[in-house]
Structures are given as structure tokens and as C-alpha cells.
Amino acid sequence: MIKYKIDNRTLQLLNAQVNLTETFNHVLRTAPKRECLAFRLKAERGTLESTFVIELGSERHTLTLPNDKKMHLKLADFIEEIANGPLDPSSTSDPVHSAHADRQYGRFDVQDKQRVFELIRTGGVLSLDMGFDLPLHVAVHRPHTLSCITAILSIGKKSPRTRCFTACGTDVEIYGKVSESISQIAAAATPAAHAA
């Protein structure tokens, strides 16, 4: 089944447009073939809640939401659900297919921290799933004659965000520097519409 998605640029526009009273035109696109589906958004901002009318072809759908910070994410979920049908609960384990309002970017859980610590001790390559569309790759070169490592962190395909550095000290000190760098690159890779 073809899945239409709201891209990050449109999500940023929605973030601004939910605070206005106006009519806006947008396009949903599919990932592999870039097929387009145009829709019109009529936003009416109220003091406590906002009303949105989405016109997709001959269909009209209305949504009223209380004014809050995640309102644009809930609206994006609603628009994608109109275009694609209801969200399949069996696919919500995949962050790419989960609701915009429920996504968490930059998750660095305990299991991943342990894997990174082992990587620092032995060297090698690791891919971390931190909630982004693509994994964060961590490569560590560990010469056993020195108490230093060279680390390369990368996320993205077309124009990846990359960090390369050398860290010296005990394994715990090096781990602190690498985990701080992982947090920084994850924060930089978080889509702007979700960062707020």
C-alpha cells in the first residue's frame, strides 16, 4: 500500500500555520516514487482551541484541538490518517510509521549505552536506533597500545551529519566524551518541528 507522508518542511510550516487563521495549500508525497497528493488546510485559531478543515479532493474533514505545543504534530497525524487510512497498530513499533505526536527522537537507552561502552573497550562499528528514519552509526578505532580512541559518528544519507574526534583517558572518561557527542549529534539531527 502506498503511504503518503508529511515531510519535515511541511511539518515546520504546519507548526507556524496552526497559530494563524488562514487557508494554506500543501502536498503529501510517497517515499519511493514521490507521487503527490494535494490538500487544502483551513485553520481558525481560537483563544483556547483551534479548528482545522482539511480538504482532500472532494472530501472535507474537520478537527478541533486544544491549543498546545504538539498541536501541529496531532494535525499531521490526522492528515496522514485521512490520506492513508487508519494507522495500523501492529506497525507502531517502527518509529517511521508511528504517529508524529508519539515519536521520540534521540532516545539513548541503557542497552545502547552498554553497547557503546563495550564498543569503546574493543573497537568496531555499531548502528544505534535512536528514533530517526536512519540509524546513527558509531565507528571506533581502538589501538591496544594506547589509552586513546578515534571515533566517527554519522547519521544521514544524502548529506550526513558527521563527527570525528580522538579521545584519551580511561574507558569511563572516553565513554563520557563519546556519549556526549552522540547526544549532540542526535540533537542536531532532530527535525526542527519536533525539537520545540
N, C-alpha and C positions, 0 to 999 in steps of 0.2 A: 504494500500500500504506500502511496506517495504521501510523504509527511511535509507539510508546509511549516516553516519556522520563521520566527521573528528574529532578525539579525541584531547584533549589538548596536548598530547605528540607529535602527528603528526603535530599539528599546530606550536609547538615550533620548530620542525625540519624544517618545511617549512619556518619559519622566518629566519633561518640561510641559508637554501638552495637557497633562491631567490637571495642571494648575490654571488652565485658561478656559474661556468659553469661546469656542470656535469650531469650525469644520476643517478636517485635515484629510488628505489622501495619502494612502500608504500601499505598499506592495508586500505580500508574503512570497517567499521563494522556497523551492525544494532544494535539497542539498546536492544530489548528483547532477541533475540536468538543468538546474536553475530555471525551472518553469515558474511563471509568475501568476499571482492571483491578487488582483487589486481589490481594495476595500476602502470605504469612507468611514471616518470616525467623527462623530459629532459629540463634543464634550461640553457639558454645562457644569461649571464649578459653583457649588453652594458653600455656605459657611460651615456646615457640619458634614455634608455628604455631597458627592458628585454623581451625575448621571451621564452615562455614555451610551450612544446609539451607534451600533456597527452595522453598516450596510454592505453586504457581500452579495453582489449580483442583485437578484430580486428579493433577497431575504433581509429582514431587519431584526436585529436583536438588541435588547436594552439591558443594561447592567447599572445598578446603583451601588456605590461603595462608600463607606465612611472615609473621610479624608485622613490618610496616614502616609508614612514613608514608603510602604510597599504597594501602594495603590497601583502604580504603573505595572508592577510585576503581576498582580492579580488580573489586571486588564489584559496583559499579554497572554496569560494562560487562557482567559476567556476567548480571546480572538483565535488562538491556535485551536482551541476545542471546537469552535464553530467551523473552522476550515477543515479540520482533520477528523472530527467526531470526538466522542468522549475519550479521555485519557485512559489507557489500558493500565489497570493497577498492577498487572504482572510484570510490566516493564519499568516500574518506578525504581528498581534497584540501579538502573543505568542513569547516571546524572544527566546525560544529554537528553533523555526522554522524560525526565521528571519535570514537575511544574516549576515555572520560573520563581514563584514565591517561596518554594521549598528548597531551592538549590543552596548549597553551602560551598563556597569556593575557598581554597586554601586550607582544607582540612589536613592536619598533620597529626594523625592519631598515634597512640602508643605503639602499636605494631609497626608502623612505618618508622617511628623514631628508633626502635630496636634494630630494624633492618639497616638503617643509616649508620648506627653505631657499629654494627658488625662490618659494614662496608668500609668504614674508616679503619678498622683494625686489619682488614685483609686486602682491601683494594678491589676494584672491579667496577661493574656497571649495574645500575638499579633504575627501574621506572616506577615512579610513585603516582598513584591515582589520587589527586587532590581535589576532585570535583570539576575539573576543567574538561573541555572537549578532548584535549590531548594530554598524555601523561607528562609529568616532569621527570626528565632524565638526569641522573646524577652519575658521573663517572669520576672515580678516584684512583689516582696512581700512588701507590704506597711503596717506596723503596724501604726494604727492611734494615738497611744500614743507617738510615736517618730517622729522626723522630718528626718528620715532615710529610705532608701530602700535597699533591696538586689535584685540585677539584675543578670539574667543569659541570655547570648546571645549565640546562637548556629546556625551554618549553616553547612549543610552536613549530610550524612547518614552513610557511611561506617566508616570514621574517621573524625568526625565533628570538625570544629574549634569552640572552646567554650571559653567564658569569664564569670567569676563570680566575682562580687565585691559588696561592700557596699558603698553607698554614702550618705552623710548627708548635710543638709543645706536647703535653700528654694527650692520650686519646680523649680524655674528657674535655680538655681545652679545645682540641681540634673539633670535636663534636659540637661544642658550643658555637664555634665560628661557622661551621657548615650548616647547622640548624637555623642560625640567624640568617644566613644567606638564603636558605630555602624559603624562610618566611618572607624575606624581602622580595624575592623573585615571584613568589605566589601573590603577594600584594600588588606587584606591578602588573601581573597577568590577569588580575580580577577585572572583569568588564566594568566600565565606569558606572553603568546603570545599577550594578549590584553593590558597588563599593560604599555607597552612602549609608 
